[in-house]
Amino acid sequence: MTNLKNITNHYQQMINGELQKYHCNEWKMDIYFRITYPFKVESKIVEYQSQGLVVDALVQSIIAKALDAEGKRLFTDADRITLMQEADPAVIIKVAGAINNAKVNLAKEQIAKE
């Protein structure tokens, strides 16, 4: 197997793997997400971060990555204004943190099992 095949196989396993779940008590809902996302999804988030627009990056993470149990997006781009202006900032930070740190948390769990 070539190096690139190993790389793409790993990515496919991660992107198509089981959805992770975070329960948001404040919003009374389960939010599902994947361990990784393609650069197409990440690029807008990185763009906001590089411009110092941390809040925009957090909200974009939720819009792009928060899924329902079937893997469909919970929010649309049109929900940005509501999330930016009418959602508790502490909850936005908590939800975005859970979604964005999933890979780190998974790695810690794997190390603890070993």
C-alpha positions in Angstrom: 0.0 0.0 0.0 1.4 3.4 -0.9 1.9 6.2 1.6 -0.9 8.2 0.1 -3.3 5.3 0.2 -2.5 4.9 4.0 -3.2 8.6 4.4 -6.5 8.5 2.5 -7.6 5.3 4.2 -7.0 6.9 7.6 -9.0 10.0 6.7 -11.9 7.9 5.4 -12.0 6.0 8.6 -12.1 9.2 10.6 -14.6 11.1 8.4 -17.0 8.2 8.1 -16.6 7.0 11.7 -19.2 7.0 14.4 -20.7 10.4 15.3 -19.7 11.7 18.7 -22.4 13.2 20.9 -22.4 16.2 23.2 -25.5 17.0 25.3 -26.1 20.7 25.8 -28.2 21.1 28.9 -28.8 24.8 28.3 -30.2 24.2 24.8 -31.9 21.0 25.9 -30.5 19.1 22.9 -28.0 16.6 21.8 -25.4 17.8 19.3 -23.6 15.3 17.2 -20.3 15.8 15.4 -17.5 14.1 13.7 -13.9 13.7 14.9 -12.5 15.4 11.8 -13.8 17.6 8.9 -12.5 18.3 5.4 -10.4 21.4 4.9 -13.4 22.9 3.0 -15.3 23.0 6.3 -12.3 24.1 8.3 -11.1 26.8 5.9 -13.7 29.4 6.9 -13.0 28.8 10.6 -9.3 29.2 10.0 -9.9 32.3 8.0 -11.9 33.9 10.9 -9.2 32.9 13.4 -6.4 34.3 11.3 -8.3 37.6 11.2 -8.6 37.6 15.0 -12.4 37.1 14.8 -12.6 34.5 17.5 -16.3 34.7 18.1 -17.0 34.3 14.4 -14.8 31.3 14.3 -16.6 29.7 17.3 -20.0 30.3 15.7 -18.8 29.1 12.3 -17.6 25.9 14.0 -21.1 25.3 15.4 -22.8 26.1 12.2 -20.6 23.9 10.1 -20.0 21.0 12.4 -23.1 20.6 14.7 -25.2 17.7 13.4 -28.3 15.8 14.3 -28.4 12.1 15.0 -28.7 11.4 11.2 -25.6 13.5 10.4 -27.4 16.5 9.0 -26.4 20.0 9.9 -28.4 21.5 12.8 -27.8 25.1 11.7 -27.7 27.0 8.5 -25.6 29.9 7.5 -28.7 32.1 8.1 -28.6 31.1 11.8 -25.3 33.0 12.2 -27.0 36.3 13.3 -29.2 34.6 15.9 -26.2 32.6 17.3 -24.1 35.8 17.3 -26.7 38.0 18.9 -29.2 35.9 20.8 -27.3 33.0 22.2 -25.5 32.9 25.5 -21.7 33.4 24.8 -20.7 31.0 27.5 -22.8 28.2 25.9 -21.4 29.0 22.4 -17.9 28.6 23.8 -18.8 25.4 25.6 -20.4 23.8 22.5 -17.7 24.9 20.1 -15.1 23.7 22.6 -16.7 20.2 22.8 -16.9 20.0 19.0 -13.4 21.4 18.3 -11.6 19.4 21.0 -13.1 16.1 20.1 -9.9 14.7 18.6 -7.9 15.8 21.6 -10.4 14.2 24.0 -10.5 11.0 22.0 -6.7 10.8 22.1 -6.7 11.2 25.8 -9.2 8.4 26.2 -7.1 6.1 24.0 -4.0 6.9 26.0 -5.8 6.2 29.3 -6.9 2.8 28.0 -3.4 1.8 27.2 
